[in-house]
Structure formats: structure tokens, C-alpha cells
């Protein structure tokens, strides 16, 4: 009986001691941090939103994160990846004392899609940014000047997307045109291009409109070229060569150029067959 009493007393003392010290241990600051103290990859210059704060507020994370939480990395990854500007979260690392590092890949705008909307009873036109995959990006991060002058325009059907920012445009023609925009983006201003247009007369294809209203037949989206059609990078080379020859840079209207076959006539380009 004496042994039993001693064991019970010992266990009670241990339990009381554990409760006392566990509370102190659980509140140790080196294991705790605010979600706002998470460190994420520096956003590029085109992102004006506070990605971390927006993601934290939308995810409704607790006021304090605990490094000892085994699900912490998953919770943080899910919260950050839900932001419209985040293409993917590559890595979440916990560090002691309390620190969480997040490696992020951000989306990059490549074009503005022309849409129509009704404002105070009048039909107006607006621009919605997209990335190379046709993902809708937050329009509020772009000034009117940036939207109008910095990025290629895409004209498909003027319909506004039925999806939110961070989701792919519901019309598959927009992602196709975005692929073309990504190929031309570095040279858009130099080539005096205005917009990418979907043409559905006598077979569906894409055309490029210059600032002087001249049209250039681009053809199929990159990676979807028809047999005997010049591939995208060769089409760009043709345009650059023609521009250097002043065939496209002149202020006078130019005859229509068909890039689907133009690569065959350019020195140094090899036609690719499928």
C-alpha cells in the first residue's frame, strides 16, 4: 500500500509540474510568429498589391502561428498559393527561432484583353490583364497608362470573363492569343503592333493589327501550328527582319503579310514540318 501511495503521489506531482511548465513552454516566443511576419519572395515591379497581407487576410489564419504545428507549412502554402498573383509555391521552410520562409513563383502579365461593360447606362470598353496561360490578373494593379501603352492587346469577343482573378479565362481563345502575345511582348512597341485579333473567316486564325491599321496574318497559336506552317519563333524573326528593312516600320500602309509561310523566303530560316 505504501508503494502504491508513493507512486500515486509521484504521478500527481509530475502532472502538476508538467501542467505548470507546459504552459510556459507553449507560450515561448521563439516558437510563435504573426502571419504578417512570414517572409515571401520579393514581388516583381508590376505587382502593386501586398501579396502577403492579402493572402493572410483572405485565408483567415490565426493571429499566431506555431512552429511546432506539423501542418503549418501546408497551411501557409495553401494561403499564399490562393492569391491571384501567385502561380505556384515552390517551398515553405520553418526556421528556429520563429520564422517561415516561402519561395514563390509569381505570374507575369503579357497582354490586356479588350472587353465591354455597361457604366451608368453607357457601353464602354475596358482592359483586363492576363498572363501567358490566360489567367485573369488583378486589374487594380495597373494604371490606365500601363494598361494602354505597355502591353499587347487581345480582341476576341469583347465578353468579360465569368471567372475571378487567379483563374483561367473561360474562353480558350484568350489563352491561345496570350501565347502569341508572350512571343511578341519584347518587340511589341518596336514593331508598332496594336492588337491581336481572332479571325474566323475562311478558317480560324489570328491576325496582328499594326498602329496604322495594317494587318499581318499570324496563323495558329504557338505549339499548335498546322503542317507546313512556320513556327512561332521564326514568325517573330520574319517580322524583325521586315521591320529592319522598313517594310513594317514605314508610316505608309503595307500589303498584308502572311507569316504562316513567310519564313520560307527569309534567308537563314529552315522550314519545320510536322
MOGIBEL-V495391 format. One record per residue. N is the residue number from 1. PHI is phi in degrees with one decimal (NA if undefined). Layout:
[[N/PHI] [N/PHI]]
This chain:
[[1/NA] [2/-61.1] [3/-63.5] [4/-63.5] [5/-60.8] [6/-63.8] [7/-63.8] [8/-62.5] [9/-62.4] [10/-63.4] [11/-64.8] [12/-63.5] [13/-66.3] [14/-63.3] [15/-63.7] [16/-63.3] [17/-64.7] [18/-63.0] [19/-59.5] [20/-68.5] [21/-81.3] [22/-63.5] [23/-64.4] [24/-67.4] [25/-64.9] [26/-66.5] [27/-96.7] [28/-65.5] [29/-65.0] [30/-69.1] [31/-105.1] [32/-118.3] [33/-153.3] [34/-78.6] [35/-56.3] [36/-71.2] [37/-93.3] [38/-61.0] [39/-103.7] [40/-118.0] [41/-55.1] [42/-62.3] [43/-66.0] [44/-69.2] [45/-65.6] [46/-78.5] [47/-95.5] [48/-98.7] [49/-69.0] [50/-90.1] [51/-57.8] [52/-63.0] [53/-63.0] [54/-59.9] [55/-66.5] [56/-64.1] [57/-67.5] [58/-70.4] [59/-79.7] [60/55.9] [61/-70.9] [62/-64.6] [63/-64.1] [64/-131.6] [65/-101.3] [66/-114.8] [67/-58.2] [68/-81.3] [69/-74.4] [70/-66.2] [71/-97.2] [72/-60.5] [73/-62.7] [74/-65.9] [75/-62.3] [76/-67.5] [77/-60.5] [78/-64.3] [79/-65.9] [80/-71.5] [81/-67.3] [82/-76.0] [83/-73.1] [84/-62.2] [85/-84.2] [86/-95.7] [87/-77.4] [88/-163.4] [89/-105.6] [90/-81.1] [91/-161.3] [92/-126.0] [93/-123.0] [94/-92.5] [95/-131.5] [96/-107.2] [97/-69.2] [98/-41.7] [99/-159.1] [100/-131.3] [101/-108.9] [102/-124.3] [103/-95.0] [104/-120.1] [105/-106.0] [106/-93.5] [107/-78.6] [108/-119.8] [109/-70.5] [110/-124.4] [111/-163.1] [112/-117.7] [113/-94.0] [114/-77.3] [115/-136.3] [116/-112.8] [117/-148.2] [118/-98.7] [119/-129.8] [120/53.9] [121/83.8] [122/-107.3] [123/-85.4] [124/-124.5] [125/-108.7] [126/-137.1] [127/-127.4] [128/-121.4] [129/-75.4] [130/-137.9] [131/-96.7] [132/-65.7] [133/-93.5] [134/79.8] [135/-77.9] [136/-71.2] [137/-108.4] [138/-63.8] [139/-62.8] [140/-65.6] [141/-84.5] [142/-120.2] [143/-74.8] [144/-62.9] [145/-65.2] [146/-61.1] [147/-63.5] [148/-82.1] [149/-113.2] [150/-91.8] [151/-121.7] [152/-59.7] [153/-104.5] [154/-123.6] [155/-118.9] [156/-112.6] [157/-139.9] [158/66.9] [159/-84.0] [160/-71.6] [161/-68.3] [162/-96.0] [163/-126.3] [164/-87.7] [165/-58.2] [166/99.6] [167/-113.6] [168/-74.3] [169/-53.2] [170/-74.5] [171/-93.4] [172/-63.7] [173/-70.0] [174/-66.9] [175/-59.4] [176/-64.3] [177/-65.9] [178/-64.0] [179/-63.0] [180/-65.5] [181/-59.0] [182/-63.4] [183/-67.5] [184/-96.0] [185/-51.0] [186/-64.3] [187/-117.5] [188/-57.0] [189/-69.0] [190/-61.6] [191/-86.7] [192/55.9] [193/-87.3] [194/-114.4] [195/-157.5] [196/-104.5] [197/-124.1] [198/-87.4] [199/-113.8] [200/-118.7] [201/-85.0] [202/50.0] [203/98.8] [204/-75.4] [205/-159.6] [206/-109.5] [207/-124.2] [208/-109.0] [209/-105.5] [210/-85.9] [211/-64.7] [212/-94.7] [213/78.3] [214/-62.1] [215/-109.8] [216/-121.4] [217/-82.6] [218/-83.5] [219/108.5] [220/-88.3] [221/-63.6] [222/-54.0] [223/86.9] [224/-121.7] [225/-61.1] [226/-75.5] [227/-55.8] [228/75.1] [229/-86.5] [230/-62.5] [231/-77.7] [232/-57.8] [233/-64.6] [234/-73.4] [235/-61.5] [236/-63.3] [237/-63.0] [238/-61.4] [239/-63.6] [240/-64.5] [241/-67.6] [242/-63.7] [243/-64.8] [244/-63.0] [245/-87.5] [246/69.4] [247/-71.1] [248/-107.7] [249/-88.4] [250/-67.0] [251/-80.4] [252/-82.1] [253/-57.0] [254/-112.8] [255/-62.9] [256/-62.8] [257/-112.4] [258/-103.8] [259/-74.4] [260/-63.5] [261/-123.9] [262/-63.0] [263/-63.4] [264/-69.5] [265/-96.4] [266/-98.4] [267/-59.2] [268/90.7] [269/-100.4] [270/-105.2] [271/-66.7] [272/-103.1] [273/-108.6] [274/-120.4]]
